[in-house]
Amino acid sequence: MNPPLTPEELRVLGAMIEKDMATPEYYPLSLNALMNACNQKNNRDPLTSYDEAIVSQTLEGLRARHLATILSGGDHRVPKHGHRAWETLDVNNRELAVLCVMMLRGAQTVNELKTRTERLHAFDDLESVEGCLAKLAGRQMAIQIPKQSGMREPRWMHLLGGAVDIHAPVAEPAPRSDSLADRVSRLEAEVESLRAQMEDLRRELGA
């Protein structure tokens, strides 16, 4: 991207993409629901505590870049927000899924990307993920971070936020069961979405 996306823009855009692909029944998102999606305690690195003012200002910047849109009127009692990443970035489902996970969780190994994109796009195998990453790298949208001391394998990172120092130390996360963690994360995310919808409904009824 030129200019690069800010950390706030990456988080807001990534959250919209994730909800669109993983839970389309809750998409597009109200400002309150989007704020909760940005501040989730699972599937996010780093954790954030954005308020509505930050999210709203960030959305303005994304709309100026043609990466976000706002929907109002008709069935939308409150304004809803969505992304335009497919068109503006000119990517397909698999490429967007990979970019989304890296936007929300930072540098990832190929195996982590395959596991963590399952709710967004089901890759057949690791080779499919590698092929997707190679295409993104060819378009200067992703880069491989060489294996470092203490790391089991190299990782990949998006370039939507600008150049990446591939020699900067990267901490190795503690091993965990992604399959169980992802199921729990999905349930927690759905609860957060329902809670946000209930809050929006209370606001409408109280208006």
C-alpha positions in Angstrom: 0.0 0.0 0.0 1.1 3.5 -0.7 1.1 5.1 1.8 1.2 2.1 4.2 -1.7 1.3 6.4 -1.5 2.4 10.0 -1.7 -0.2 12.8 -5.3 1.1 13.5 -6.3 0.7 9.9 -4.8 -2.8 9.8 -6.8 -3.8 12.8 -10.1 -2.3 11.8 -9.8 -3.6 8.2 -8.7 -7.1 9.4 -11.6 -7.3 11.8 -14.1 -6.4 9.1 -12.6 -9.0 6.7 -12.7 -11.7 9.4 -16.3 -11.1 10.3 -17.3 -11.0 6.7 -15.6 -14.3 5.8 -16.1 -16.2 9.1 -19.5 -15.0 10.4 -21.3 -13.3 7.5 -24.6 -13.5 9.4 -23.2 -10.7 11.7 -21.8 -8.6 8.8 -21.7 -5.7 8.0 -20.9 -4.3 11.5 -22.2 -1.5 13.6 -19.6 0.9 15.0 -20.1 -0.8 18.4 -19.7 -4.3 17.0 -16.6 -3.3 15.0 -15.1 -1.8 18.1 -15.7 -5.1 20.0 -14.2 -7.1 17.1 -11.1 -5.0 17.1 -10.7 -5.5 20.9 -11.3 -9.2 21.1 -9.1 -11.0 23.5 -8.6 -14.0 21.2 -7.1 -14.2 17.7 -5.5 -10.8 18.1 -1.8 -9.8 18.5 -1.3 -7.2 19.9 -4.4 -6.7 22.0 -6.0 -3.3 21.7 -8.5 -1.2 23.6 -9.9 1.1 20.9 -12.8 3.3 21.7 -15.5 4.3 19.3 -13.8 7.6 18.5 -10.6 5.8 17.3 -12.6 3.2 15.2 -14.7 6.0 13.7 -11.7 8.1 12.8 -9.9 5.0 11.4 -13.0 4.2 9.2 -12.8 7.6 7.7 -9.2 6.9 6.6 -10.1 3.5 5.2 -13.1 5.0 3.2 -10.7 7.6 1.8 -8.5 4.7 0.6 -11.6 2.9 -0.9 -11.1 0.1 1.6 -14.2 0.6 3.6 -17.8 1.6 3.0 -20.8 2.7 5.1 -24.3 1.4 4.7 -27.4 3.2 6.1 -31.1 3.3 5.6 -33.3 0.4 4.4 -32.9 -2.6 6.8 -30.0 -0.8 8.6 -31.5 1.0 11.6 -28.0 2.0 12.6 -25.1 2.7 10.2 -23.2 -0.5 9.3 -19.6 -0.7 8.1 -18.0 -3.1 5.6 -14.8 -3.5 3.7 -13.9 -3.3 0.0 -10.6 -5.2 0.3 -11.4 -7.6 -2.6 -11.8 -4.8 -5.1 -9.2 -2.3 -3.9 -6.4 -4.8 -3.1 -7.4 -7.0 -6.1 -7.2 -10.3 -4.3 -9.1 -13.5 -4.2 -10.6 -15.3 -1.2 -7.6 -17.4 -0.4 -5.2 -14.4 -0.6 -7.5 -12.2 1.5 -7.8 -14.9 4.1 -4.1 -15.2 4.5 -3.7 -11.4 4.6 -6.4 -11.1 7.2 -4.8 -13.6 9.6 -1.5 -11.8 9.3 -3.1 -8.4 9.8 -4.8 -9.6 13.0 -2.1 -11.9 14.4 1.3 -10.7 13.0 3.9 -13.0 11.5 2.9 -16.6 11.0 4.4 -19.9 9.9 2.8 -21.7 6.9 1.3 -24.3 9.2 -0.2 -21.6 11.4 -1.7 -19.8 8.4 -3.3 -23.0 7.2 -4.8 -23.7 10.6 -5.9 -20.2 11.4 -7.5 -19.5 8.0 -9.8 -22.5 8.2 -12.8 -20.4 9.1 -12.1 -18.0 6.3 -10.9 -20.3 3.5 -10.2 -24.0 3.6 -6.8 -24.7 2.0 -6.3 -28.2 0.7 -2.7 -28.5 2.0 0.4 -26.6 3.0 1.5 -26.4 -0.6 -1.6 -24.4 -1.4 -0.8 -21.9 1.3 2.8 -21.7 0.1 1.5 -21.0 -3.4 -0.8 -18.3 -2.2 2.1 -16.7 -0.2 4.3 -16.8 -3.3 1.8 -14.9 -5.3 1.4 -12.3 -2.6 5.2 -12.0 -2.4 5.3 -11.5 -6.1 3.0 -8.6 -5.8 5.0 -7.2 -2.8 2.2 -7.8 -0.4 3.9 -10.4 1.8 7.5 -11.4 2.7 9.1 -14.4 4.2 11.0 -13.8 7.5 14.0 -16.3 7.6 14.2 -18.8 10.3 15.9 -17.3 13.4 17.6 -18.7 16.4 15.0 -20.3 18.6 12.4 -20.5 15.8 11.4 -23.9 14.4 10.6 -22.6 10.9 10.4 -19.3 8.9 7.4 -17.1 9.0 5.5 -14.8 6.7 4.3 -11.3 7.2 2.2 -8.9 5.1 3.6 -5.7 3.7 0.4 -3.6 3.9 1.8 -1.7 6.8 5.1 -0.9 5.1 8.5 -2.6 5.0 9.3 -5.3 7.5 12.7 -5.8 9.1 13.2 -9.5 8.4 16.2 -9.7 10.7 14.4 -8.2 13.8 14.0 -10.8 16.6 10.6 -12.5 16.7 9.5 -14.3 19.9 8.5 -17.9 19.5 5.0 -18.4 21.0 4.3 -21.1 23.5 3.0 -24.3 21.9 -0.8 -24.8 22.1 -3.6 -26.7 20.6 -4.8 -24.5 17.7 -7.8 -26.7 17.0 -9.3 -26.4 20.5 -8.2 -22.8 20.8 -9.8 -21.9 17.5 -13.1 -23.5 18.5 -13.2 -21.6 21.7 -12.2 -18.4 19.9 -15.0 -18.9 17.4 -17.6 -19.3 20.2 -16.2 -16.2 22.1 -16.3 -14.1 18.9 -19.9 -15.1 18.3 -20.9 -14.2 21.9 -19.2 -10.8 21.4 -21.1 -10.3 18.2 -24.4 -11.1 19.8 -23.6 -8.9 22.8 -22.8 -6.0 20.4 -26.1 -6.6 18.5 -28.0 -6.5 21.7 -26.4 -3.3 22.7 -27.2 -1.8 19.3 -30.8 -2.9 19.7 -31.1 -1.3 23.2 -29.7 1.9 21.7 -32.3 1.9 18.9 -35.2 1.2 21.3 -34.1 3.8 23.7 -33.7 6.4 21.0 
